[in-house]
Amino acid sequence: MNAPTGTHSAPASSPAPSASRSSQALIRAEEPVLAHNYHPLPVVVARAEGVWLEDVEGRRYIDMLAGYSALNFGHRHPVLTEAAHRQLDALTLTSRAFHNDRLAGFAERLAALTGQDMVLPMNTGAEAVESAVKLARKWAYDVKGVPRDRATIVVADGNFHGRTTTIVSFSGDPEAREGFGPFTPGFRSVPYNDLAALEAAIDETTAAVLIEPIQGEAGVLIPDEGYLTGVRELTRRANCLFLADEIQSGLGRTGRTLACDHESVRPDLVVLAKALGGGIVPVSAVVGRREVLGVLHPGEHGSTFGGNPLAAAVGTAVLGLLETGEFQRRAAELGEVLREGLTGLVGEGVTAFRSRGLWAGVDVDPSLGTGREISERLMREGVLVKDTHGSTIRLAPPLTITREELEISLAALRKVLG
C-alpha cells in the first residue's frame, strides 16, 4: 500500500542541531532537574519526519509508539504543520472570554465526524475525562434526579483514564494510587468485558458507565464482540449514561473513526484527545448528546486554553485528514499485515497478542525478558516501542507507515526474540 500524500520518508542522517552533546550526556543532564515521573528509553530524539525519528548522534529509528496515538498522522505531517504555521501568524489565544474565528468550525466538523451533537473543547486527555465525570454527575442530579452528592459512576478494572487525583481514585494500578490519597468517592469498579458484573453494579444512583472500548494501557485488551452493544443496552435500560474513553482508540487507530464504530454503538459522551492535536498541540474534547452537554451553564466549567484558535486550527486540519476516510482504511488494511506478522511469531517468542487496526498488545515469553528489556533490544535494532506491564509491549505506529516500514519493524521484533 502506498503512503498517503504528503508523508515523508526517513530524514537524512545529517547531524541534528544538538548533536554536539551525546545521548548519555543529555540524559545525565536531565537527572538533577526533571521530576522522575517517567522512565524513558535511553534515546534522545532530536528530529522526526513521518514515521522516522533521529537521535542526537544521527541514528534513525522507526516510531512504533506514535506518542501513545498522539501521532496518528506521523511526525510533522505537512498538512498539519502548515495549518499551525498559518494560524501562528494570525492568532493563538483569546481564552473563552471572547469568541474566536476558528472554534465554531472545528466544533461543527468534530460533531459531524463522530455523529454527535455538541462539543466541549479541552486540552489534555485527563482533563477531558474529568470533564466527562463532571458532566455525568451534573446530568444525574439535574435530569435523572439522583439525590445531591450521591451519584456513582461504574468503571472497569484495569482501566487507564489518566493520573489526576480523581482519576487515580478509581484506578487499580498501585503505582498510580499509592501515596496519593485520600481518594475521591463515588466510583465502583467491575471486571472488564463482564456484562453480568456491570449489570449488578448499576443501581438508582448510577450516573454513568465509563469504559475504554479497548483497554490500551492494560495491554490492548479487546472485549468480546457484543460487549459494547451490551453496555449501551444496559445503560439505556437503567437510564444512565455510557461514557466512552476513546483517547487512544479513537480517530482512526483501529480502522474506524471510533472503536465504538465497530459495533455501531453511539455512546452518550465520547472523550477524545491525543491524535486530535496532530502531534503539535494538546487538544481534547468531550463530544456527545445535546441533552447531556446542555446541562452546563456559564461558570460551571472552563479552561483557559480549551478551544484556543491554534488548537482549533490544528484540530480542524486533523478532521480534514480523517474526513477522507483514507487513514481509517490504512489502519484496517495495514492492520491485517500487522496481524499476519504477529501470528507468525506466536510460539516463536510471542505467547499471545491482541490487535485491532494498527494497534497491538504483544505478550512476550517472560523467559526472554521483560517488556522493558524487549523494548531496549528493539531500540538497538532501530525500532522504538514501549512496554505496558510485565512482558507485554504495545505496537501503535503512525497510520502513515508503509507496508515496507511495518515489515521492517516486525523483522526487528523477530530478531530480538530469536
N, C-alpha and C positions, 0 to 999 in steps of 0.2 A: 504494500500500500504506500502511495506517495505521501510525503509530508505535506501538511496543509500550506497553502500560500502564505508567504511572509515569515515562515520559520527559518531558523538558522542551522547551519552545520557547526561542527566543532570550532571554537575560537582558535585563532592562530596561537602558536605556542611562544609568542614573544613575551618578554618579561613583563609582569604586572607592575603597576606603579609602586607597590610596597615590597617588591622583590629584593630590595637591599637588606631586608631583615628576614631571617629564616623562619620557618613554621615554628620550630621549637622555641626560638627567642620570643616570637609573638605570643605563643601560648603561655610561656612563663611570665610575660608582662601582664597578662590578664589576671593572674592568680591573686595579687595583693589588692586589686581594685574592684573586681567583679564579684558580686554575691554568687555563691556556689549553688544556684538553683537548677543548673543544668550540668550534665556530664558529656560534653560534646566529643565526637570522634576527633582524634588528633590530626586534623586537616584544617588549614587556614585558607579559606576561599577568597580570592581577590577579584576574579572576573567570572562572568557567566553569560551564556548565549544559548538560547534554545534549551536543549536537554543537557548541555555540556557545562561543566564547571572547571575552573582553572585555579590552582593554588598559587601562593606567592613565589613558589620556585618553578612555576611553569608546567607542573604536572596536570594532566587533564583527567577528568572523571565524568562518567555518565551519572546524572542525578536520578536515582530510582526512589527518591523520597518525595520530591516536589513540595517541600515545605509542609508536609502533612496535608497535602492537597491545596495549599495556598497558591501553588504554581501550576495549576492545571494547564495553563497555556504556555508553559515554559518560561524561561528567564528572558526578560526584556522583549516580549513579543512586540513587533513593530507597531501594530495597530494600537496597543495599549500604551506604549511609551509615547507615541505621537499624540494621543489624547491627553496624556498627562502634561507633556510639554506645552501643548496649546492652551490648556487650562491654567498652567503656571504663569503664563503671560497675560492672563486676564483677571482671575480672581481665585483665591484659595480658600478663604474662610470668612464667613459673616457671623457665625453662630446662628442658632434658630431664632434669635431676636428679630431677624429680618428674613424676608423671602430671598431666595437666590434663583437665578435663571436656569439652573441645571437639575434641581431636585425633583420637580414635578414630572419631568420626562423620564427620569430614572425610575421613579416610583411606579409610573404607569406601565412601563415596559417590564419591570420586575413582577408586578402583579399579573400581567398578562402571561408572561412566560411560565409562571408557577400555577396559574389557574386560580388565583386568589383575588381578594377584593381590595385590601388595604396593605400598607407598608409602614412599619415603624423602623426608621433608619438608626443604626447604632454604629459602633466601631469594631469592637472585638467580639469573638465568639462567646466568651464567658459573659460579657455584658449583655449580649442578645439573649442568652439563656436566662440570666437574671431578669431581664425584661419580660420574657415569656412566663416566668414564675409569678411575677407581679400581676401580669395581665390575667392569668388564670385565677389568682386569688380574688382580684377585683371583680371579675366576671362571676365568681362563685357567690360573692356577697350581694352584688347588685342585681344579678339576673337569676341565679339558681335559688338564692335565698338561704344559703348556708349561714348559720349564726356567726357573728363577727369573731374573728380570731380563731375559728375552729376549722378552717379549710385545710384539707390534706391533699397531697399530691403523691401518686404512686409512681415509683421509678423501678428500674431493673438492676439486679445485681450485676456487677462487672461494668457498670456504666462509666463513661468519662464525658463530663459536660463542662469541664473547666476546673479551676482551683481557687475560686473565691471562697470566702467563709461560708456562705450559704450553700454553695455547690458541694464543697467537701463534706458538708453536713450529711449529705446522702450518698457519699462515695464509700465504696467498700475497700478502697486502697489504703492500707495502713500508712504508707509513706505520705499520702496526701492529707491524712487526718491527724496523725499523732502529733500532739503538741499545739494544736490549733483550736481546741475547744474553748469555751462551751459552744455547742453546735445549735444551729437553727432548727427548731422543731417543725413538725407538720409534714414529714415525709415518711412513706412506707416503701420498703424495698422488697421485691419479689423476684424469683428466678426469671431470667431472660428466656424468651421462647416458650413460656408456660402459660397458656391461656386460662387454665383452671386456677392456677395460683393468682393470676391477675384478677379474675372474677371474684375470688374470695376476698381480696384485699379492698375492693371497691365498696363503699357504703355511701350513706346520705351526705357525708361531709366531703366526699371526694370532688375536688375541683377539676382535676386533670390527671391523665396518664402521660408521663414524659419518657420517651424512649428514643434510642438511636435505631433507625431501620436496619442498620448494620453496625455492630459494635466494633469501632475501629481500634481503639487503644487496647481493647481486650484481646486483639489478635485477628481482626476482620472476621468476626463471628456473624454468620448469615443465618437468620431464623428459617424455620420450615416454611415452605410455601403455604400461604393462607394465614400465617401469623398476623401480618399487618392488617389483612382484611378482618380477622377476628378481633384485633384491638379496636378497629374502627366500629365494629358492630357492638362490642361490649360497651364502649364509651357512649355510643349513641343511645343504647337502651338505658344506661344508667344516668343519662343527662349530665355527662361530664365531658371535658374536652380531651382531644387527642393532640398532644404536642409532639412533633417530630423534630429531633435534632439532626439536621442534615448538613452540619458544618463540614464534616469530612466527606460524607457520602453524596452530597448534592452537587449540582452544576456540572454534570457530565461524567463524573468519575466512574459510575457503574454502568455506563452505556445508555442511560436515560437521563433526562434533565434532573430528576429527583429519584432517589432509590425507591420511594413510595410508589413511583410510577410503574414499577414492575408488577404491582398488584392493582393498579388503577385506583389507588386509595388517595383520598383528599383529606388530610388532617385539618383540624380547626386552626392550628398555628404551625408554621414551619420556621425553624431557626436556620439562618444561612450566615456564612462568614467566609473566611479563608479565600477561596477562589474568587469570591465576589470583588475582591480588591485587586485581582490580576497580578498579585505578587509585587505590587507597587506601593499601595497604601492600605492600612487596615480599614475594611468596610464590612459591616454586618447589618443584618436586618431581621426583623420578625415579620413574616407575611402571613395573612390569614383572613378569616371571615370578618366582614364589617361588624357583625353582631358582637364579636369579641374585642377587636381592636377599638371599636367605638365606645367602649366603657371608659377610655382615658379622656381626661379633661386637662386643659392647660394648667401647668404647675404640678401635676401629679407624677410626672416622669419626664426626664430630659437627658440631654447630652450635648455639651458644648460643641464637640466636633461631629456629632452624628448628623449625617446628611449634608456635610460641607460640600462646597462646589467642586473641589478637587476629587473627593471621593465619589461624588455623583457622576462626574465626567468619566473617571476611570471605570466605575461600575457600569455606566451606560455602554461603554466600549466593550466590556466583558459580555454584556447581554447581547450586543450585536453579533459577537462570535457565536454565542450559543443559539441565537435565533435561526441560524442557518442549518442547525442540526448536524453539521459536519463533525463536531467534536464528540457528540454523543455516538455517532456512527463509528468514529475511530476507536473510541473506548470499547465498543461492543466487538468490533472486528479484530482489533489487536488483542482484546481480552481473550479471544479464542487461541491466539498464538501463545499468550502467557499461560493459559490453562494447559495447552498441549505440552509446552516445555516443562511445566511443573509436574505434570502427570508422568513424564519420562524420568523424573528424579525421585519419585516415590519408591522406596526400597533401596535407593542409591544415596542415602544420606538424609532424605526427607521422609519423615514418618507420616505426615499428612499436610494438606493445605486446603485453604478455602479461598475462592476468588469470585469476584463479580466485576465484569468490565476490567479496567486496568487498575485493579486493586486486589492484593492477595496477602493473606497471612500464611506464613510458611513455617511449619514445625520441623525443626532440625533434630536429628538424633542427638540426644543430650551427650552421648559419649564422644561426639565430635566437637563439642564446645557449647558455651552459652550463646545466646543471641548477640551479645556484645562482642564476643570473640569472633563469631562468624562475620559480623559487620566490619570488624577491623581487618579481617583477612580479605574481604571483598574490597575494602578501601585500597589495600595494597595491589589489587588487580584492576583498579581504576573504575570501581563501581561503588557508589555511596548509597547505603540503606540505613535503616535504624531498627534496633530490636524493640520488642514490646515487653514481654515477660518471659522469663526462663530462657528456653532455646528457640523462641519464636521471633522471626523477623517479618517486617512488613515490606511489601513492594508496592509503590504507588508512583510510577513515573509520570512526567508531564504527558498530557494527551497528545502532544505534538511529536512524541517519539516515533521513529520509523521502525518498521519490522526488523531491519538490519541492526539497529541500535538495541532493540529489545532482545534479539537473539545473541548479541554480544554479551549483554548482561546475564542472560541465562547460562551461557557458556562459562562465564566467570563463576557463577554460583556452582555449576557442576565441578569446576576445577577445585574450588576451595573445599568442597565436600568429598573430593576423591581421596 
